[in-house]
Amino acid sequence: MNPYPKNLRLTASLVTCLSLVGCASGQLDTAAPPSGNQSATVNNGQCTATRSEMTVPVGDTFAEGEWVRDFYSGEKARVANGEITLTPSPEAEGLLLLEAVDAPQQSFNWAGATVYFTVTDRFANGRTDNDRNYGRKPDSKDEIGTFHGGDFAGLTEKLDYLEELGINAVWITPPFEQIHGWVGGGDRGDFQHYGYHGYYALDFTRPDANFGTREEFRTLVEEAHARGIRVVMDVVMNHPGYATLQDMQTFKFGGLRDGFEKHLPGRWGDWQPESWEDFHAYHALIDYDHPDWNHWWGKDWVRAGIGDYDSAPQASIDPVKGSLAFLPDFKTESGDAVDLPLFLRNKENTRARQLDDATVRDYLITWLTDWVREFGVDGFRVDTAKHVEPEAWQELKAEAQKALETYRANNPGQALPAEDFWMVAEVFPHDVTRSSYFDAGFDAVINFDLQEEARAGAACLPEMESIYSNYAGKMNGDTPFNVMSYISSHDTQLFSRIVDNDPAMQKRAAGALLFTPGTSQIFYGDESARHFGPTGSDGHQGTRSDMNWSDIANGTVAPVLSHWQKLGQFRDRHSAIGAGEHRQLATEPYVFSRTHGDDRVVIAFGTE
């Protein structure tokens, strides 16, 4: 079906998906389905954490007579008869975080990493002079789908904040230059939806001016590396962004219906619907059979169902060649050599160049890995992985590894990045399973199950035992693998909203997430009780609200944030928490150990 139907009436699924990033992964639900593992509930399953002295069995994790320390309080105790006795800090929610007194900081391990995911535009505004580019404007209403000003400079300024949170990898949304204009947002077309999130690429070779400059991106990566923080860049090989009225005018592709230009202002992107119209109504002005659509990506590059382009099947019928949310679908599976698209050949500031005997896949992989070669990016989070053939991911991984080695050779003084490039796949609704994606170049896959499972763990940590044991047993089996788990996402829900902004639950959620085996992903504001934002007729937009820096500055969320910081720092010190063997040592208090090589910890949780 066409991305812009010729009968000019958008189907319900198109209208919904136009403003969703998540539906570009085949995801239309507001949350991953519950796993059925939890027994406690948000409303009535909360247990009362102890503030009293606890006697904790440590098994053989710590030797008889060895001194251990509670990382949370700093208090020490000596192992006697296989036990220690300590009192949790009043702020610790009944937790003891036990490590050997002489325990060193452990070396980095992706399976024990804590990845902080930030939507660059909504995180921190470091430069207000770059807030308006390409003619983009605020809507002076709820600003649901407009650019808010977050940029590389702002993220760089907040790296110390991330370091204090124990973060050792930051995942940023795609930094590429986005479509300049907007599409109708939500199922009612009730707001203008720009590519603020980075998933509507126009030019993969340049940073979007709203995000910042190449040098600011370089500074971000170098400053992150100086703090021991890896940079994981979100990438998309399945699709570019939509065609918009403004891009049609700027880059001279496509065409209007005869005589319809009179219905547009001098700058086409400034078009506004009449009182009886919505923001989808501009499609009535466009001639989707016009021959000048070959001035856009061209039929050799994408399936789009306009002009003489091939039409794409539904992604549910053909996941690889299908169109997601009616986005133009790159022909990454094609073995035919292609020329650089005409609009890029004529684009003055692009770094894209004609490549000899290159396929669509060759171009995309070159463009994406150039960011690794030049800036030393440590990894990719791959969007819509199941909608591109596995061979493309294998090739991307191999070329990214070569690019990283080139960067290291050209920057011998850099302590980071690590020697091995890292890739994690978004495959909705993947769980903790070693699937074929691990044979297609991926080091990890996003786990969609934990968001629901963590509800019970936030209410009462012992409810996580079966989950922790299950995860660790699967991932540390005969053929080890890794997943990245989260409790909040831009494509599902905010955990703060799941628990009705209950501060106690948002505080305790830190343990449920950060003690989970494998890589843990914090979504910006999980640690500061960020609230759901304006959403219009698209239920996902509110998950991408502005970071609540004012709440942090005035101390409103200090108890929640300080707890996340303590647990995050403890996890950062001990890769065994994510990468280690899990053993339950007691049920009351709830006690478990994690060991990985010489790294060993015991975590205890007591109730009244």
Secondary structure, DSSP 8 states (H G I E B T S, - for coil): --SS-TTS---HHHHHHTT-SGGGGT--SSS----S---S-TTT----B--S-EEEE-TTTS-TT-EEEETTT--EEE-BTTEEEE---TTSTTEEEEEETT-------GGG-EEEEE-HHHH--S-GGGS--TT----SS--SSS-----HHHHHHTHHHHHHTT--EEEE---EEE-SS-EEETTTT-EEE-STTS-SEEEEEEE-TTT--HHHHHHHHHHHHHTT-EEEEEE--S------HHHHHHHT-S-B-TTGGGGS-SSGGG----TT--TTGGGGGB-TT-GGGGGTT-TTTEE-SSTT-----BTTT-TTTSBSTT--EE-TT--S-----HHHHT-TT------TT--HHHHHHHHHHHHHHHH---EEEETTGGGS-HHHHHHHHHHHHHHHHHHHHH-TT---S-SS-EEEE--TT--S---GGGGTT-SEEEE-SHHHHHHHHHH-GGGGHHHHHHHHHHHTSSS---EEEES--TTS--HHHHTTT-HHHHHHHHHHHHTSSSEEEEETTGGGT------TT-TTGGGG----HHHHHTTTTHHHHHHHHHHHHHHHH-THHHHSEEEEEETTTEEEEEEETTEEEEEEE-B-
